[in-house]
Amino acid sequence: MIYERILRPLLFKTTDAEFIHGVAAFILQHNPALPLIAPLLRADDEPVQLWRLKFRNRLGLAAGFDKEAALVKAFWRLGFGHTEIGTVTRHAQPGNPKPRVFRCPREGGLVNRMGFPNSGADAIADRLTRLRLAWGKPDYPIGVNIGKSKITELADAAGDYLYSFKKLHAVGDYFVVNVSSPNTPGLRNLQSVEALRPILSTLQAANRELGEKPLLLKIAPDLNYADIAGLLALIAGQGLHGIVATNTTLDHRAITLTETGGLSGRPLTVKSTEIIKFIAKETGGKLPIIGVGGVFTRADYQEKLDAGASLVQLYTGFIYRGPFAARKILRGR
Ligand SMILES: Cc1cc2nc3c(=O)[nH]c(=O)nc-3n(C[C@H](O)[C@H](O)[C@H](O)COP(=O)(O)O)c2cc1C
């Protein structure tokens, strides 16, 4: 309440959305009060098991907020049931020039063109290794979202993904192949079955060698149903373990803001739910789905589960509803 009525209007006055995200991340990481209030935020657990991993509840943090795996503990303390770090790329890279995150508060959306800024697979693997040694929560899986480095040619994408995957395999609980960000030039071309097959088969071969862990594909909401059906067949053929639906959309018809980039939040709620329904129907409910896109309230969360998602994630809803978003949603608000 305090966040949504008082703090958010103040924070949203600052035009630089990414700066505010950074301040929030800093507070989350260093706030000495967080460990003390953590027990209060844990009252809403409804444990569930998936891919032989234990989740204390079905609500997780979507990729993109904790790109560096610096906030894993903080989001556990805030009541989330899992977190997805990244997108991590093989090479460290700065991302696109700032500003690159924009709010559209009237429509409950965010537009971003971050372009995967991150310190690279080696550094992030080291950070996660240190975290795992110091702190392990058996009921709080850490997903690792991997993407293609900007400097790597599309033709060499498989090797680029493979490097990050191998580097992080030991420290992640599940892995997401991200070919659906609109902000790395050409990346979405990798969503075609022909382009994706060699990438997924390379990763699955390594996965089986290293000790198979859940490997998922994250898709864009801008694909048509025939394309999605093609990808589902590929996922089945390659023995992947699930799908994350969806990433941000390039369809800006719902907003008046004219910035380029991927749109998330409220304008995406219905679209992503429709896609989840389609996937659940196509796969007879057998392929685990992580449902993401415009989840702000308990009703949005429940709709994703009813559509066929096994787990739900949010990003934009966290920005709009504040630090206690997970608790609010799990408690029914
Ligand atoms: C600022 C921002 C950065 C994001 N970065 C990533 C990313 O690095 N990798 C990724 O797979 N998705 C990324 N996403 C997409 C989210 O994970 C999610 O799929 C999308 O925003 C829809 O969910 P939402 O409406 O709850 O935000 C990002 C989203 C936002 C708003």
The ligand as an ORCA input file, in Angstrom:
! r2SCAN-3c Opt
* xyz 0 1
  C      13.731     -4.172    -18.248
  C      13.514     -5.587    -18.680
  C      14.610     -6.402    -18.958
  C      14.422     -7.719    -19.362
  N      15.517     -8.507    -19.613
  C      15.330     -9.802    -19.980
  C      16.453    -10.651    -20.200
  O      17.605    -10.261    -20.026
  N      16.202    -11.929    -20.578
  C      14.937    -12.422    -20.762
  O      14.772    -13.599    -21.100
  N      13.856    -11.634    -20.534
  C      14.032    -10.357    -20.157
  N      12.940     -9.572    -19.928
  C      11.595    -10.122    -20.165
  C      10.953    -10.653    -18.889
  O      11.682    -11.724    -18.346
  C       9.521    -11.139    -19.181
  O       9.569    -12.231    -20.068
  C       8.652    -10.043    -19.803
  O       8.966     -8.771    -19.274
  C       7.152    -10.294    -19.565
  O       6.853    -10.350    -18.193
  P       6.310     -9.090    -17.337
  O       5.143     -8.539    -18.089
  O       5.961     -9.678    -16.000
  O       7.428     -8.112    -17.253
  C      13.114     -8.247    -19.513
  C      12.014     -7.423    -19.210
  C      12.204     -6.117    -18.792
  C      10.998     -5.267    -18.492
*
